[in-house]
Every structure is written in C-alpha cells, then in structure tokens.
C-alpha cells in the first residue's frame, strides 16, 4: 500500500522534532563526555479513563475544562490505544516502550519488571534529570519494578488488613499535592522528569462531595475531580514558567465498560470501551496547538516520545515510536488481554489494530471496522478470510521479538533469598505457569462466549466487597459448577469461607485452588493465614515463604510473615523481613 504524504499537522510535528534536536536534547558534558538532559517532561496517567470521558472527546461540556485547555494547546490523538486493559501492564508499556509479551508484565499483581528492560526514568536519571513518581494505588507500588530510576517513588501504603479486593489508594488531590510539593522544592537549575498517576475513576466510585452530582453520573463526577486536580498541577507549572520548557503527555491506561458487549469494568475483553484511551501531547510554547491527529498510536509510544523530549536514548529495540516522528497512515499497534487466561482459564485475547480495522484473536477470531462500526456490532472475520493473515503475522512478529522476561523475574532477589534462608526456608523457586503464545491452538473456552460467567464473577465480587460473604460464596459455587477451573472463583470462594471464620472449609478450598495448578501467590498467602488461625504456625510461615518464592512482589505474604514472627517473639527475624519489605515498597 503506498504511503500518503504527511498531513500538515504531522509536518508541524516534524518541525518540532527538529527544534528538539537543536534546543531540547541532552548536551555532552565537556569533561566527561556524558550526555546531560536540558529539557523537562511531565507524564500524567489517567487510570480507568475512557476516551469519551473527556469533554474534548465527546463527554458533556464542562466535565474536563483543564484537560480540554491542554488539548487546545497541544495535539489530541483521536485513535490512541492501550496495550492491555489493565493498570500494571499498560503502565509498564508506557515507561518502557515495549508491548507486554516483551516487558513480561501481563496482568496486575504478578511479576516484577526485569532490570534489563529499557526504562525512561532510568535514562532520565542517568542523564542528570531530577526524577519523581507519585502514584495513587498500590497496584503500581514499588514492588513491581516501576520505581527504577526515580529519586523519589511515592505510593500509598499497603493496607495490612484488607477486607475487600480493592487496591489501597489515595485521592487525586492528595497525589497532586505531594507532586506540587516536590516541584516547589526541586532544583530549578536542573531539568526534571515527573510522573503523576491519578486513580479516582476506578471502582469503587466515591466522588468528593463538591463534585457529586455535577455530571450525568458518578463515573464522570470522578473524572471531573481528577480534572480539577490536574488543573492545580498544571497551574503550578504555568505560574513559575516551567511549562514553557516542559513536554507534557497525558494518557489513559485503559477505559471502562458499563455493560457494552456484556462487559462490566475492564480487563477481560478488548473492545473500544476499555482499549481506546485519551492522549494529549503539549509541547513547549504550545507548538502545534489545536491539532487532532488521526493515525493509530499506542501507549507504548509514550516512552520514546518522552525520551526524545528529554534528549535521552532507550535503545533501538522498542516497539513504540515517538509521537514526534512521521508515521504512515497504515501503522498498527498490538494489544492483548490475558486476564481471562490467568483468572478464568479461558483462552487469551490478542490483537492488532490499524487503519483498516481491529483484529481480535482467540478461540474464534473477530474483526471489526471500528471507523464505520464504532460500537463493534458487526463481526467481519468470516467475510474477510485470508485478508486477516497480515494481522496474525503482525501478532506473531511481536511475540517473536527479543523479550526481557529473564530469570531474575522468576526468582527471589538475592537479598530476599538470604532473608528467607536465615528463617530456615528452602529457596527453590516456583516457576510461573506457562503463558501460551497468543496464536497457539487451544481448547480453552472462547471469552466472547462467556460473558455471563464474567458477569456472575463481578456480581460475586461486589457482594464480597460489601462483606456479604455467604451470598458471594453461593455465586462462586454456581460459577464453578459450569467451569471447575475458574481459578478466580476457586480462590475467592476460599476467601469467603475464611472471612466467615470457616477455616477448615477455607483450607480445603485453597488447597483445591493450589492443586488446580495456577493458584496465585495471594492464595498461598491466605492459606497460610488459615493455617495460623488453626494453630499451625510453622506451616503458616512456610506458606508465606512459598508465596514470596512464587512472586517476589507478594508483599501481603511479607506483612503476614512479619506479624507472625513478632507474635512468636522472633524479633530479629521479623526485622530482617521488615527491612526487605521496606526496600521493596520504597519506604
């Protein structure tokens, strides 16, 4: 297919890229020859924010005045897509420039970003930038490897007595206040890279009182609250003039579904409601203001864009490309959801989107022309036939590239291994379950045919979070009657029994989940809690250690281990584990 000439908007983007080469890139230090950054960058990530939740993208007027103003001052990308509709994998892509099969974080709460992976914060720090991150939920806590390269990594504290499945979080106003305090005390003579993550529109929806009822629904009330907090952050940069030498990228990590295609929430499917995200780029002096770019871009493009703005290098093996580069109109992007695979024992979903449409590969592939059919009501896969082969080839090409999933991710780091050995525990690592190639033949259920099962799981989860454990348990039992290998139901039914203090039943259920072959480290941790409750302290300690061997980021197990060691009067051992936990969580 011939490549069209660049639009005038992209011609201006190219002109700006040239300007960066002249004024915004890193300078070589006269004495050392090292390259030093001379330009600043701000990344703001909007959790669980649909593309159409911004007024500039179709939401009612007045919901997002501050984000709308930024869009008028910069470039609004109309066709931006996440790499996975889950917080941790999407943010890992934003900060590395890699798709999930390459950076290895495929779902929330599992694994740690390999140190060998390129990372924009590390590159910025190495180039002399002041670096800081302020995140609003522990799903992005320092345990998952995203803290690398940040002088300060500020995240909410872990809730050691969680009775719901919700992540510990803090409101956007508190996160922004902390970020503004850091900006106020920074060294004005040095450039900075700042990342601010705002979580509010994520369930449970509980907008601040001053925003409650100001929009058509509670979800948009939360978005409006985030916009107000964002406005305070940007106002500080406007007031001190920093905005004129700072590149700003605002991007959503994924959207949210409200019943479209039978989906509630996000994570399980890859429809436009959760895959398409808002993305705004504001360049110094508002060059290119008011543009609306229509080519496909990915959140994996964020890292190379920030790197170019800062004048640093992430190497030449990235999946993403800078927004400042010319791109053909047929450029495509990879996406996936392995949530159903990890949690429900369904077939994974992977796909490729380009100007011609969106291909989703699972047990039964689908293809949608999302420009003509934005609601994805008409599946064209059967009539496109061989025309879909290039989409499968594109997916295969992504998976075939060099990955950064190294042994370090699957093993306990040396310091933690030493701490466990001091406690007398073996350190044989438990290998994670094999992750199938997205195009591999599979007899697992087709996610598209399991929307009722997914809805029932969400219904049970809501009851669990309300403390209605017996009601939730009944639904999980019903789900398991139709899908005995639904791993989430196996684990959650045990958790419901634990919360009802039926420890023997919970022990049996947790063991069934573990015997099924893909239990999470969290399930092993709570089996340890049950063993402790029934007087088997040594078994509990071994299970906590096993959970950490399974997943070095399983901070809940470390918390439980510390509590039990303190209870047993083994203070020295508790201090050993606590020191590692503090290091792992950035305290």
Buried (B, 14 or more C-beta within 10 A) or exposed (E): EEEEEBBEBBEBBBEBBEBBEEEBBBEEEEEEEEBBBBBBBBBBBBBBBBBBBBBBBEBEEEBBBBBBBBBBBBBBBBBBBBBBBBBBBBBBBBBBBBBBBBBBBBBBBBBBBBBEBBBBBBBBBBBBBBBBBBBBBBBBBBBBBBBBBBBBBBBBEBBEEEEEEBBBBBBBBBBBBBBBEBBEEBEEEEBBBBBBBBBBBBBEBEBBEEBBEEBEEBBBBBBBBBBBBBBBBBEBBEEEEBBEBBBBBBBBBBBBBEEBBBBBBBBBBBBBBBBBBBBBBBBBEBBBBEBEBBBBBBBBBBBBBBBBBBBBBBEEEBBBBBBBBBBBBBBBBBBBBBBBBBBBBBBBBBBBBBBBBBBBBBBBBBBBBBEEBEEBEEBBBEEBEEBBEBBBEBBBEBBEEEBBBEEBBBBBBEEBBEBBEEBEBEBEBBEBEEBBBBBEEBEBBBBBEBBEBBBBBBBBBBBBBEEBBEBBBBBBEEBBEEBEBBBBBBBBBBBBBBBEEBBEBBBEBBBBBBEBEBBBBBBBBBBBBBBBBBEBBEBBBBBBBBBBBBBBBBBBBBBBBBBBBBEEEBEEBBBBBBEBBEBBBBE
